Amino acid sequence: MHAVLPLRLALAANAVFSLSSALLMLLRPALVGEWLGIHALVVLQAVSIVLVIFAADLIHQATRQRIATWRALYASAADFSWVVGSIVLLLAFPKLFSALGIILVLAVAGAVFVFGAWQLWAVGRAHRTGKNGDYRHCIIVETNVPVAQMWPIVGNIGDIKKYMPSLKRSVVLEGKAPAVGAVRSCEDHAGKRWSEECTEFNPGHSFAVRFLSEAPDFPFPAKTMCGGWKITPSDAGSQVMVWWELMPKNRLLAPVILPLLAFQADRDFPKIIQRMAASALGKSNEVHLQSIPKVMTRLLPNFC
């Protein structure tokens, strides 16, 4: 996820517009009321406070080292909600505003729609890989457990269920050892099933899988999908990179699907890797040995 500059610009521009509108309503509510043809100073000031909070959130998103596309998604949802709300207000109360007020409401709604659409486009751009038109999300989690201890856990691909509570079952078919050609079958507690074929396996370092998306019961909205894990040494211990690349069945939904994938991955996988690190140190949820160092994990802001 390297092309994040367009998204930063979209969020920043939206923040400037929102903050400018908020300050005008907050500092000159009588003037804005005169333009709109209404006298509701308290309402205008209340709306301005909400816009200030919204603008502050946009600025925070735009300036973070690791931008969270799922937060940009809900910013666009808020923009589109403003547009719908404006149209409903004009239709429900056609005589509430003056002629100039109606034009002003529609103009603001149009600008807000542009910002929402710009952000959605930029979200998709941020996840584009630049090859084959695929989309990508990747995380890097650092732990204080060395590579030599982490790899036997990560590389044992059939045991992922032990560390991923959402899974009901995970097994390498036909009892094969983890290697190129081995197929891992997974099932979650909702009954969704899918399989992944190992396409690369570098002992002590990394592996990659291809999701068998051609299966008739494949549960994810992707034409093609692959992913992998990679472990590298770090000053703290090791860094675990987990990545996914996919082509959505409907490319127009990429700006929605990828942020949702990013949200789930950023939320769940640091905990999954923490469980792996605890297991690597001989620690479990039931047993806490004082002689074992404390397991530490953190999601790094690096793009990958």
Sine and cosine of phi, psi and omega as CSV:
sin_phi,cos_phi,sin_psi,cos_psi,sin_omega,cos_omega
0.00,0.00,0.98,0.20,-0.12,-0.99
-0.98,-0.20,-0.50,0.87,-0.12,-0.99
-1.00,0.07,0.90,0.44,-0.08,-1.00
-1.00,-0.09,-0.14,0.99,-0.04,-1.00
-0.86,0.51,-0.70,0.71,0.05,-1.00
-0.85,0.52,-0.59,0.81,0.01,-1.00
-0.94,0.34,-0.66,0.75,0.05,-1.00
-0.87,0.49,-0.68,0.74,-0.01,-1.00
-0.91,0.42,-0.66,0.75,0.00,-1.00
-0.89,0.45,-0.70,0.71,0.00,-1.00
-0.91,0.42,-0.66,0.75,-0.01,-1.00
-0.91,0.41,-0.67,0.74,0.01,-1.00
-0.90,0.44,-0.66,0.75,0.05,-1.00
-0.88,0.47,-0.64,0.77,0.00,-1.00
-0.90,0.43,-0.67,0.74,0.00,-1.00
-0.89,0.46,-0.70,0.72,0.01,-1.00
-0.90,0.43,-0.71,0.70,-0.02,-1.00
-0.90,0.44,-0.69,0.73,-0.03,-1.00
-0.92,0.38,-0.64,0.77,0.03,-1.00
-0.89,0.45,-0.69,0.72,0.02,-1.00
-0.90,0.44,-0.65,0.76,-0.02,-1.00
-0.90,0.44,-0.71,0.71,-0.03,-1.00
-0.91,0.42,-0.59,0.80,0.02,-1.00
-0.91,0.43,-0.70,0.72,0.00,-1.00
-0.95,0.32,-0.53,0.85,-0.04,-1.00
-0.97,0.24,-0.65,0.76,-0.09,-1.00
-1.00,-0.03,-0.49,0.87,-0.01,-1.00
-0.77,-0.64,0.85,0.53,-0.05,-1.00
-0.90,0.43,-0.53,0.85,0.00,-1.00
-0.91,0.41,-0.65,0.76,0.01,-1.00
-0.90,0.43,-0.71,0.71,0.02,-1.00
-0.90,0.44,-0.65,0.76,0.04,-1.00
-0.87,0.48,-0.62,0.79,0.03,-1.00
-0.91,0.42,-0.66,0.75,0.04,-1.00
-0.88,0.47,-0.68,0.73,-0.06,-1.00
-0.98,0.21,-0.37,0.93,-0.04,-1.00
0.99,0.11,0.40,0.92,0.03,-1.00
-0.77,-0.64,0.30,-0.96,0.05,-1.00
-0.81,-0.58,1.00,0.09,-0.03,-1.00
-0.63,-0.78,0.93,0.37,-0.11,-0.99
-0.89,0.46,-0.66,0.75,-0.03,-1.00
-0.90,0.43,-0.66,0.75,0.01,-1.00
-0.89,0.45,-0.71,0.71,0.00,-1.00
-0.89,0.46,-0.65,0.76,0.01,-1.00
-0.93,0.36,-0.59,0.81,0.05,-1.00
-0.91,0.42,-0.68,0.73,0.04,-1.00
-0.89,0.45,-0.62,0.78,-0.01,-1.00
-0.90,0.44,-0.60,0.80,0.02,-1.00
-0.91,0.42,-0.66,0.75,0.05,-1.00
-0.88,0.47,-0.65,0.76,0.00,-1.00
-0.92,0.38,-0.57,0.82,0.06,-1.00
-0.89,0.45,-0.69,0.72,0.03,-1.00
-0.89,0.45,-0.68,0.73,0.02,-1.00
-0.88,0.47,-0.70,0.71,0.00,-1.00
-0.90,0.44,-0.63,0.78,0.03,-1.00
-0.89,0.46,-0.64,0.77,0.03,-1.00
-0.91,0.41,-0.65,0.76,0.03,-1.00
-0.89,0.46,-0.67,0.74,0.01,-1.00
-0.90,0.43,-0.65,0.76,0.03,-1.00
-0.88,0.47,-0.68,0.73,0.04,-1.00
-0.88,0.47,-0.72,0.69,-0.10,-0.99
-0.92,0.39,-0.43,0.90,-0.10,-0.99
-0.97,-0.25,0.00,1.00,0.03,-1.00
-0.93,0.37,0.54,-0.84,0.05,-1.00
-0.89,0.46,-0.70,0.72,0.08,-1.00
-0.95,-0.32,0.95,-0.30,-0.06,-1.00
-0.97,0.23,0.66,-0.75,-0.02,-1.00
-0.98,-0.20,0.96,-0.29,-0.08,-1.00
-0.92,0.40,-0.44,0.90,0.02,-1.00
-0.92,0.39,-0.48,0.88,0.06,-1.00
-0.96,0.28,-0.56,0.83,0.09,-1.00
-0.92,0.40,-0.53,0.85,0.03,-1.00
-0.90,0.44,-0.70,0.71,0.00,-1.00
-0.96,0.28,-0.38,0.92,0.12,-0.99
-0.91,0.41,-0.67,0.75,0.06,-1.00
-0.91,0.41,-0.62,0.78,0.04,-1.00
-0.87,0.49,-0.64,0.77,0.04,-1.00
-0.91,0.41,-0.64,0.77,0.03,-1.00
-0.88,0.47,-0.73,0.68,-0.02,-1.00
-0.92,0.39,-0.51,0.86,0.07,-1.00
-0.91,0.41,-0.62,0.79,0.05,-1.00
-0.88,0.47,-0.68,0.73,-0.01,-1.00
-0.88,0.47,-0.75,0.66,0.00,-1.00
-0.88,0.47,-0.68,0.73,0.01,-1.00
-0.88,0.48,-0.63,0.78,0.01,-1.00
-0.90,0.43,-0.69,0.72,-0.01,-1.00
-0.91,0.41,-0.69,0.72,0.02,-1.00
-0.88,0.48,-0.66,0.75,0.00,-1.00
-0.89,0.46,-0.68,0.73,-0.01,-1.00
-0.93,0.38,-0.60,0.80,0.00,-1.00
-0.96,0.27,-0.61,0.79,-0.05,-1.00
-0.97,0.23,-0.55,0.83,-0.03,-1.00
-0.77,-0.64,0.95,0.31,-0.10,-1.00
-0.90,0.44,-0.36,0.93,-0.03,-1.00
-0.97,-0.24,0.15,0.99,-0.03,-1.00
-0.93,0.36,-0.62,0.79,-0.07,-1.00
-0.95,-0.31,0.38,-0.92,0.12,-0.99
-0.96,0.27,0.12,-0.99,0.02,-1.00
-0.86,0.51,-0.70,0.72,0.05,-1.00
-0.90,0.44,-0.61,0.79,0.01,-1.00
-0.89,0.45,-0.66,0.75,0.02,-1.00
-0.89,0.46,-0.70,0.71,0.03,-1.00
-0.88,0.48,-0.66,0.75,-0.01,-1.00
-0.91,0.41,-0.69,0.72,0.02,-1.00
-0.88,0.47,-0.70,0.72,0.00,-1.00
-0.92,0.39,-0.61,0.79,0.01,-1.00
-0.91,0.42,-0.70,0.72,0.02,-1.00
-0.90,0.43,-0.68,0.73,0.02,-1.00
-0.88,0.48,-0.63,0.78,0.04,-1.00
-0.90,0.44,-0.68,0.73,0.03,-1.00
-0.90,0.44,-0.67,0.74,0.00,-1.00
-0.90,0.43,-0.63,0.77,0.05,-1.00
-0.88,0.48,-0.67,0.74,0.03,-1.00
-0.87,0.50,-0.69,0.73,0.01,-1.00
-0.90,0.44,-0.68,0.74,0.01,-1.00
-0.88,0.47,-0.70,0.71,0.01,-1.00
-0.92,0.38,-0.63,0.78,0.03,-1.00
-0.87,0.49,-0.70,0.72,0.01,-1.00
-0.90,0.44,-0.67,0.74,0.02,-1.00
-0.88,0.48,-0.71,0.70,0.04,-1.00
-0.87,0.50,-0.69,0.72,-0.04,-1.00
-0.92,0.38,-0.53,0.85,0.08,-1.00
-0.88,0.47,-0.74,0.68,0.04,-1.00
-0.88,0.48,-0.66,0.75,0.02,-1.00
-0.88,0.47,-0.62,0.78,-0.03,-1.00
-0.90,0.44,-0.52,0.86,-0.04,-1.00
-1.00,-0.07,-0.08,1.00,-0.03,-1.00
-0.94,0.34,0.67,-0.74,-0.03,-1.00
-1.00,0.04,-0.36,0.93,-0.06,-1.00
1.00,0.07,-0.01,1.00,0.04,-1.00
-0.75,-0.66,0.78,-0.63,0.04,-1.00
0.87,0.48,0.18,0.98,-0.01,-1.00
0.95,0.33,0.24,0.97,-0.02,-1.00
-0.97,0.24,0.25,-0.97,0.04,-1.00
-0.88,-0.47,0.51,-0.86,-0.16,-0.99
-0.68,-0.73,0.59,-0.81,0.26,-0.97
-0.71,-0.70,0.61,-0.79,-0.10,-0.99
-0.54,-0.84,0.62,-0.79,0.10,-1.00
-0.77,-0.64,0.44,-0.90,0.11,-0.99
-0.80,-0.60,0.83,-0.55,0.01,-1.00
-0.89,-0.45,0.80,-0.60,0.02,-1.00
-0.99,-0.15,0.66,-0.75,0.04,-1.00
-0.73,-0.68,0.34,-0.94,0.01,-1.00
-1.00,0.04,0.16,0.99,0.03,-1.00
-1.00,-0.07,0.77,-0.64,-0.04,-1.00
-0.91,0.42,0.34,-0.94,-0.01,-1.00
-0.84,0.54,-0.68,0.73,-0.07,-1.00
-0.86,0.51,-0.50,0.87,0.02,-1.00
-1.00,-0.01,-0.49,0.87,-0.02,-1.00
-0.98,0.22,-0.62,0.79,-0.13,-0.99
-0.86,0.52,-0.69,0.72,0.00,-1.00
-0.85,0.53,-0.45,0.89,0.03,-1.00
-0.99,0.16,-0.77,0.63,-0.03,-1.00
-0.92,0.40,-0.66,0.75,-0.07,-1.00
-0.96,0.29,-0.25,0.97,0.05,-1.00
-1.00,0.08,0.98,0.20,-0.24,-0.97
-0.90,0.43,-0.40,0.92,-0.01,-1.00
-0.96,0.27,-0.24,0.97,-0.07,-1.00
-0.99,-0.10,0.21,0.98,-0.08,-1.00
-0.85,0.53,-0.48,0.88,0.00,-1.00
-0.85,0.53,-0.53,0.85,-0.04,-1.00
-0.88,0.48,-0.43,0.90,-0.12,-0.99
-0.91,-0.41,-0.11,0.99,-0.06,-1.00
-0.88,-0.47,0.99,-0.10,-0.10,-1.00
-0.85,0.52,-0.40,0.91,-0.03,-1.00
-0.95,0.31,-0.26,0.96,-0.03,-1.00
-1.00,-0.02,0.67,-0.74,0.10,-1.00
-1.00,-0.01,-0.53,0.85,-0.07,-1.00
-0.45,-0.89,0.60,-0.80,0.17,-0.99
-0.51,-0.86,0.75,-0.66,-0.06,-1.00
-0.41,-0.91,0.57,-0.82,0.12,-0.99
-1.00,0.06,0.85,-0.52,-0.10,-0.99
-0.89,0.45,0.54,-0.84,0.02,-1.00
0.89,0.46,0.29,0.96,0.06,-1.00
0.90,0.43,0.37,0.93,-0.03,-1.00
-0.94,0.35,0.46,-0.89,0.10,-0.99
-0.97,0.25,0.46,-0.89,0.05,-1.00
-0.85,0.53,0.86,-0.50,-0.03,-1.00
-0.12,-0.99,0.18,-0.98,0.05,-1.00
-0.85,0.53,0.75,-0.67,-0.01,-1.00
0.99,-0.14,-0.33,0.94,0.04,-1.00
-0.93,0.37,0.60,-0.80,-0.03,-1.00
-0.89,-0.45,0.83,-0.55,0.05,-1.00
-0.99,-0.13,0.79,-0.61,0.04,-1.00
-0.96,-0.29,0.74,-0.68,-0.04,-1.00
-0.79,-0.61,0.48,-0.88,0.08,-1.00
-0.59,-0.81,0.74,-0.68,0.03,-1.00
-0.99,-0.12,0.03,-1.00,-0.08,-1.00
-0.95,0.31,-0.22,0.98,0.06,-1.00
-1.00,0.05,-0.03,1.00,0.01,-1.00
1.00,-0.03,0.05,1.00,0.04,-1.00
-0.96,0.27,0.71,-0.70,-0.03,-1.00
-0.82,-0.57,0.60,-0.80,0.09,-1.00
-0.41,-0.91,0.28,-0.96,-0.01,-1.00
-0.77,-0.64,0.48,-0.88,-0.01,-1.00
-0.75,-0.67,0.79,-0.61,0.02,-1.00
-0.99,-0.14,0.79,-0.62,0.01,-1.00
-0.95,0.32,0.85,-0.53,-0.02,-1.00
-0.96,-0.29,-0.33,0.94,0.07,-1.00
-0.60,-0.80,0.64,-0.77,0.06,-1.00
-0.53,-0.85,0.95,-0.32,0.00,-1.00
-0.91,-0.41,0.99,-0.11,-0.09,-1.00
-0.78,0.63,0.73,-0.68,0.01,-1.00
0.99,0.14,-0.01,1.00,-0.13,-0.99
-0.69,-0.73,-0.85,0.52,-0.14,-0.99
-0.28,-0.96,0.26,-0.97,0.20,-0.98
-0.48,-0.87,0.39,-0.92,0.03,-1.00
-0.73,-0.69,0.48,-0.88,-0.01,-1.00
-0.72,-0.69,0.44,-0.90,0.15,-0.99
-0.92,-0.39,0.85,-0.52,0.06,-1.00
-0.95,0.32,0.73,-0.69,-0.02,-1.00
-0.98,0.17,0.95,0.31,-0.10,-0.99
-0.95,0.32,-0.22,0.97,0.03,-1.00
-0.97,0.23,-0.17,0.99,0.03,-1.00
-0.90,0.44,0.67,-0.74,-0.07,-1.00
-0.88,0.47,-0.42,0.91,-0.03,-1.00
-0.96,-0.26,0.35,0.94,0.01,-1.00
-0.88,0.48,0.82,-0.57,-0.21,-0.98
-1.00,0.06,-0.12,0.99,-0.09,-1.00
-0.98,-0.21,0.55,-0.84,-0.07,-1.00
-0.99,0.17,0.86,0.50,-0.05,-1.00
-0.72,-0.70,0.69,-0.73,0.11,-0.99
-0.95,0.32,-0.73,0.68,0.06,-1.00
-0.72,-0.69,0.50,-0.87,-0.05,-1.00
-0.37,-0.93,0.70,-0.71,0.08,-1.00
-0.61,-0.80,0.12,-0.99,-0.02,-1.00
-0.14,-0.99,-0.02,-1.00,0.00,-1.00
-0.02,-1.00,0.15,-0.99,0.04,-1.00
-0.81,-0.59,0.56,-0.83,0.03,-1.00
-0.57,-0.82,0.72,-0.70,0.00,-1.00
-0.88,-0.47,0.74,-0.67,0.06,-1.00
-0.73,-0.68,0.50,-0.87,0.02,-1.00
-0.94,0.34,0.47,-0.88,0.08,-1.00
-0.61,-0.79,0.16,-0.99,0.00,-1.00
-0.88,0.47,-0.56,0.83,-0.02,-1.00
-0.98,0.21,-0.51,0.86,-0.06,-1.00
0.28,-0.96,-0.96,0.26,0.05,-1.00
-0.37,-0.93,0.33,-0.95,0.09,-1.00
-0.86,-0.50,0.75,-0.66,0.00,-1.00
-0.94,-0.35,0.88,-0.47,0.04,-1.00
-0.98,-0.22,0.75,-0.66,0.07,-1.00
-0.83,-0.56,0.74,-0.67,-0.07,-1.00
-0.66,-0.75,0.42,-0.91,0.05,-1.00
-0.68,-0.73,0.64,-0.76,0.15,-0.99
-0.75,-0.66,0.69,-0.73,-0.06,-1.00
-0.45,-0.89,0.35,-0.94,0.17,-0.99
-0.89,-0.45,0.93,-0.37,-0.01,-1.00
-0.87,0.48,0.49,-0.87,0.08,-1.00
-0.88,0.48,-0.58,0.82,0.09,-1.00
-0.86,-0.51,0.96,-0.30,-0.09,-1.00
-0.87,0.49,-0.46,0.89,0.01,-1.00
-0.90,0.44,-0.37,0.93,0.00,-1.00
-1.00,0.04,-0.04,1.00,-0.02,-1.00
-0.82,0.57,-0.67,0.74,0.01,-1.00
-0.91,0.41,-0.19,0.98,0.07,-1.00
-0.98,-0.19,-0.72,0.69,-0.06,-1.00
-0.90,0.44,-0.72,0.69,-0.08,-1.00
-0.92,0.39,-0.68,0.73,0.09,-1.00
-0.88,0.48,-0.59,0.81,0.04,-1.00
-0.92,0.39,-0.65,0.76,0.10,-1.00
-0.88,0.48,-0.68,0.73,0.00,-1.00
-0.89,0.47,-0.67,0.74,0.01,-1.00
-0.87,0.50,-0.74,0.68,-0.03,-1.00
-0.92,0.40,-0.68,0.74,-0.02,-1.00
-0.91,0.41,-0.72,0.69,-0.01,-1.00
-0.90,0.43,-0.50,0.87,-0.01,-1.00
-0.99,0.16,-0.68,0.73,-0.19,-0.98
-1.00,-0.05,-0.63,0.78,-0.20,-0.98
-0.96,0.30,-0.51,0.86,0.15,-0.99
-0.85,0.53,-0.60,0.80,0.03,-1.00
-0.94,0.33,-0.62,0.78,0.04,-1.00
-0.88,0.48,-0.71,0.71,0.00,-1.00
-0.93,0.36,-0.53,0.85,0.08,-1.00
-0.90,0.44,-0.65,0.76,0.06,-1.00
-0.90,0.43,-0.64,0.77,0.05,-1.00
-0.89,0.46,-0.68,0.73,0.00,-1.00
-0.90,0.43,-0.64,0.77,0.04,-1.00
-0.89,0.45,-0.67,0.75,0.02,-1.00
-0.91,0.42,-0.61,0.79,0.01,-1.00
-0.89,0.45,-0.50,0.87,0.01,-1.00
-1.00,-0.02,0.07,1.00,0.00,-1.00
0.99,0.16,0.39,0.92,-0.06,-1.00
-0.94,-0.34,0.62,-0.79,0.04,-1.00
-0.77,-0.64,0.11,-0.99,0.03,-1.00
-0.92,0.40,-0.42,0.91,-0.07,-1.00
-1.00,-0.03,-0.47,0.88,-0.10,-0.99
-0.87,-0.49,0.77,-0.64,0.04,-1.00
-0.84,-0.55,0.96,-0.29,-0.04,-1.00
-1.00,-0.07,0.80,-0.60,-0.05,-1.00
-0.91,0.42,-0.42,0.91,-0.06,-1.00
-0.98,0.19,-0.19,0.98,-0.02,-1.00
-1.00,-0.05,0.75,-0.66,0.00,-1.00
-0.86,0.51,0.46,-0.89,0.01,-1.00
-0.91,0.41,0.72,-0.70,0.03,-1.00
-0.98,0.19,0.78,-0.63,0.02,-1.00
-0.81,-0.59,0.73,-0.68,0.08,-1.00
-0.67,-0.74,0.50,-0.87,0.06,-1.00
-0.45,-0.89,0.61,-0.79,0.05,-1.00
-0.98,0.19,0.86,-0.51,-0.02,-1.00
-0.99,0.15,0.48,-0.88,0.00,-1.00
-0.99,0.16,0.00,1.00,-0.06,-1.00
-0.90,0.44,0.59,-0.81,0.18,-0.98
-1.00,0.03,0.54,-0.84,-0.03,-1.00
-0.54,-0.84,0.00,0.00,0.00,0.00
